[in-house]
């Protein structure tokens, strides 16, 4: 697949590959149609390379997604890509490695899909809960419910409260099924007894874990390149304290949800005892203890 990367680089386009899934992506303003045409030329060259190697580019499975503010997307509402002679209109949502991505990055469709599947499994677990021990029931809940709540949850940072609340309702329902609590029992003591972090804290946990790995060379390079050490021009107490530079953003944009902004903001709020952990396992233990105390005892 190495020649494929060379073809894409030749057109100045960024890309991600996973198994047989290749994603091309560019950043452009609505009036920069040449950038969009450049993608079509790149796909045309890819198709020719595949033909030369006895492969076939399936245009029916090729999708185009426009991301950005509604005003910018509306200017490209008439955009139709021509791929292999087949016209492809911009999709309203695409599934990327199990995550449903919509043009506004609200992730409402993704959260709704998680909610539907999780409650389906919870209803089935509830039917056989009386026949299982607590340990066995907890394994089922983690396998079929909690794993879905945690999958790629770092993407949900800064999402609308209604999306986070839907996921929290799933966690609350799972805790009630697991502990056989009544519907109207207060949920906080139940979560504390299970030592479960609430959804918002689980999202922060994932971002901070990625940040720690990125700073210690354990994460992909493209994540490490988004983080910069804070180096004040004057000799301040914060110099050498392990802080990260928080970039300036416009409050009217979605920049506050980006990893390059959210990661330094959360990292700088951690106690130095958590940031200076020697290993990943020690960091995870200290981080969960800190977030747990912040969530339930503040």
C-alpha atoms as one frame of an Amber mdcrd trajectory, in Angstrom:
protein
   0.000   0.000   0.000   3.033   2.317   0.125   2.596   3.549  -3.493  -0.940
   4.616  -2.568   0.438   7.006   0.054   2.878   8.437  -2.481   0.041   9.169
  -4.917  -1.991  10.961  -2.238   1.038  12.966  -1.036   1.687  14.062  -4.613
  -1.638  15.916  -4.587  -0.894  17.555  -1.221  -3.760  15.784   0.554  -3.697
  14.334   4.046  -4.957  10.829   4.671  -5.508   8.083   7.236  -5.421   4.370
   6.516  -6.833   1.519   8.555  -6.842  -1.981   7.039  -8.659  -1.545   3.698
 -10.223   1.816   4.666  -8.542   4.945   3.302  -9.723   8.451   4.190  -8.684
  11.590   2.340  -9.264  14.917   4.035  -8.551  18.580   3.320  -9.296  21.908
   4.963 -10.642  24.652   2.718 -12.923  27.659   2.643 -16.249  27.391   0.764
 -14.944  29.466  -2.152 -11.825  27.333  -2.611 -13.352  24.870  -5.044  -9.955
  24.067  -6.517  -9.152  22.161  -3.330 -12.243  20.008  -3.799 -11.375  19.375
  -7.435  -7.907  18.333  -6.295  -9.473  15.508  -4.285 -11.288  14.256  -7.373
  -8.016  14.256  -9.338  -6.365  12.319  -6.508  -9.125   9.694  -6.529  -8.805
   9.419 -10.302  -5.080   8.659  -9.975  -5.814   6.145  -7.215  -8.323   4.401
  -9.470  -5.753   4.189 -12.257  -3.138   2.770  -9.879  -5.635   0.166  -8.689
  -6.468  -0.835 -12.265  -2.765  -1.263 -12.999  -2.582  -3.629 -10.035  -5.744
  -5.577 -10.938  -7.799  -3.931  -8.185 -11.150  -2.162  -8.337 -12.229   1.075
  -6.694 -15.850   0.629  -5.634 -17.493   4.017  -6.221 -20.723   2.833  -4.591
 -18.903   2.505  -1.263 -17.094   5.840  -1.579 -18.602   8.595   0.577 -18.069
  12.359   0.790 -18.670  14.332   3.984 -18.531  18.112   4.377 -17.656  19.249
   7.905 -18.017  22.768   9.244 -20.466  25.448  10.397 -23.912  25.392   8.816
 -23.349  28.722   7.008 -20.180  27.443   5.348 -21.722  24.093   4.400 -24.754
  25.765   2.855 -22.489  27.450   0.315 -21.432  23.994  -0.858 -24.876  22.405
  -0.760 -24.769  21.955  -4.533 -21.395  20.230  -4.460 -21.386  16.851  -6.180
 -18.145  14.912  -6.544 -17.466  12.927  -9.683 -15.677   9.708  -8.789 -15.018
   7.127 -11.471 -17.781   8.641 -13.572 -20.283   8.280 -10.725 -21.738  11.387
  -9.071 -21.450  11.300  -5.288 -23.348  13.862  -3.201 -22.272  14.895   0.280
 -23.619  12.520   2.959 -25.563  13.555   6.039 -23.517  11.127   8.157 -20.823
   8.494   7.728 -19.597   5.687   9.960 -15.886   5.781  10.680 -14.523   2.796
  12.651 -17.819   2.444  14.480 -18.329   6.171  15.136 -21.148   7.965  13.308
 -19.894  11.390  12.218 -22.315  14.126  11.148 -21.425  17.362   9.285 -21.711
  19.586  12.382 -19.796  17.123  14.628 -22.666  17.131  17.113 -22.436  13.304
  17.399 -26.179  13.165  18.115 -26.660  10.251  15.704 -23.754   8.419  17.303
 -25.121   8.931  20.828 -28.605   7.867  19.739 -27.150   4.692  18.235 -25.243
   3.897  21.438 -28.379   4.545  23.490 -30.498   2.192  21.374 -27.992  -0.670
  21.452 -27.053  -0.261  25.127 -30.644  -0.304  26.366 -31.332  -3.375  24.204
 -28.534  -5.258  25.972 -29.535  -3.913  29.388 -33.064  -5.244  28.981 -31.677
  -8.685  28.159 -29.264  -8.612  31.097 -32.055  -7.534  33.439 -34.074 -10.633
  32.485 -31.369 -12.991  33.743 -29.877 -10.811  36.490 -31.452 -12.886  39.294
 -29.668 -15.998  38.051 -26.173 -14.456  38.130 -23.720 -13.388  40.785 -22.663
  -9.754  41.045 -19.271 -10.531  39.497 -20.763 -12.303  36.468 -23.376  -9.594
  35.947 -20.673  -6.931  36.125 -18.717  -8.711  33.397 -21.786  -8.688  31.143
 -22.456  -5.004  31.806 -18.852  -4.059  31.030 -18.792  -6.212  27.881 -22.069
  -5.020  26.360 -22.696  -1.556  27.856 -19.718   0.152  29.481 -17.416  -0.718
  26.579 -19.755   1.184  24.246 -19.849   4.198  26.553 -16.054   4.342  26.608
 -15.393   3.626  22.924 -13.929   6.771  21.306 -15.561   8.860  24.037 -12.800
  11.488  23.810 -14.606  12.730  20.686 -17.590  13.702  22.821 -15.727  16.355
  24.826 -17.670  19.603  24.659 -20.764  17.990  23.136 -24.219  19.295  23.976
 -25.458  18.481  27.470 -28.386  16.481  26.088 -25.957  14.019  24.481 -23.929
  13.600  27.667 -27.145  13.227  29.696 -28.366  10.418  27.416 -25.169   8.490
  28.032 -25.400   9.175  31.754 -28.901   7.688  31.769 -27.453   4.506  30.275
 -24.807   4.309  32.973 -27.410   4.957  35.678 -29.643   2.207  34.284 -26.691
  -0.202  34.133 -25.825   0.548  37.761 -29.438  -0.077  38.827 -29.581  -3.394
  36.963 -26.253  -4.478  38.423 -27.066  -3.581  42.051 -30.807  -4.322  41.781
 -31.568  -0.774  42.917 -35.066   0.603  42.615 -35.971   3.052  39.868 -36.330
   6.073  42.156 -33.338   5.391  44.429 -30.726   8.136  44.369 -28.061   7.067
  41.878 -24.975   8.819  43.316 -24.467   6.373  46.231 -24.861   3.489  43.766
 -22.159   4.851  41.450 -19.882   5.468  44.425 -20.350   1.903  45.673 -19.413
   0.575  42.221 -16.516   3.064  41.981 -17.725   4.178  38.543 -16.755   7.565
  37.168 -19.686   9.517  35.663 -19.742   9.993  31.900 -18.207  13.477  31.826
 -15.330  12.343  34.037 -14.808   9.257  31.864 -14.417  11.537  28.838 -11.870
  13.705  30.689 -10.088  10.530  31.829  -9.659   9.344  28.225  -8.347  12.735
  27.045  -5.874  12.982  29.925  -4.665   9.423  29.371  -4.027  10.215  25.703
  -2.214  13.388  26.780   0.063  11.477  29.164   0.886   8.935  26.465   1.522
  11.674  23.897   3.942  13.454  26.238   5.810  10.228  26.936   6.121   8.944
  23.380   3.420   6.300  23.738   0.832   7.840  21.397   0.725   8.473  17.626
   2.987  11.285  16.488   0.117  13.377  15.123  -1.221  13.700  18.685   2.179
  14.569  20.158   2.590  17.324  17.564  -0.528  19.063  18.910   0.963  19.606
  22.388   3.533  22.255  23.366   5.259  22.816  26.676   4.401  26.102  28.360
   7.508  28.311  28.348   6.748  31.815  29.701   9.055  34.621  28.483   9.713
  35.716  32.082  10.900  33.692  35.050   7.623  32.668  36.678   6.721  29.983
  39.206   4.864  28.149  36.444   8.097  27.785  34.440   9.234  24.170  34.528
   6.053  23.042  36.313   5.083  20.701  33.468   2.263  22.876  32.138   1.166
  22.792  28.514   0.478  25.776  26.310  -3.265  26.399  25.900  -3.852  27.900
  22.419  -6.113  30.888  21.958  -9.452  30.107  20.327 -12.552  31.931  19.209
 -15.422  31.210  21.572 -17.868  31.202  18.657 -16.186  28.230  17.000 -15.818
  24.560  17.850 -12.134  25.072  18.658 -12.816  24.519  22.350 -13.628  20.879
  21.608 -10.359  20.142  19.820  -7.675  17.956  21.402  -5.077  20.729  21.001
  -7.157  22.952  23.310  -8.950  20.553  25.630  -5.909  18.408  26.448  -3.681
  21.263  27.752  -6.624  22.800  29.620  -7.370  19.572  31.504  -3.690  18.684
  31.965  -2.861  22.009  33.616  -5.688  21.509  36.118  -4.207  18.242  37.415
  -2.205  18.136  40.665   1.530  17.814  40.096   1.477  14.434  41.869  -0.745
  13.070  39.078   1.168  14.677  36.202   4.525  13.389  37.467   3.497   9.715
  37.531   6.337   7.424  36.468   4.323   4.811  34.567   1.018   4.566  32.738
  -0.465   2.248  35.375   0.455   4.644  38.204  -0.937   7.595  36.235  -4.221
   5.784  35.566  -4.633   4.901  39.244  -3.890   8.425  40.490  -5.989  10.013
  37.755  -9.067   7.929  38.536  -8.719   8.678  42.253  -8.473  12.417  41.531
 -11.414  12.499  39.096 -13.495  10.347  41.407 -12.982  12.758  44.297 -13.734
  15.727  42.036 -16.954  14.123  40.782 -18.444  12.990  44.093 -16.746  14.783
  46.961 -16.482  18.398  45.799
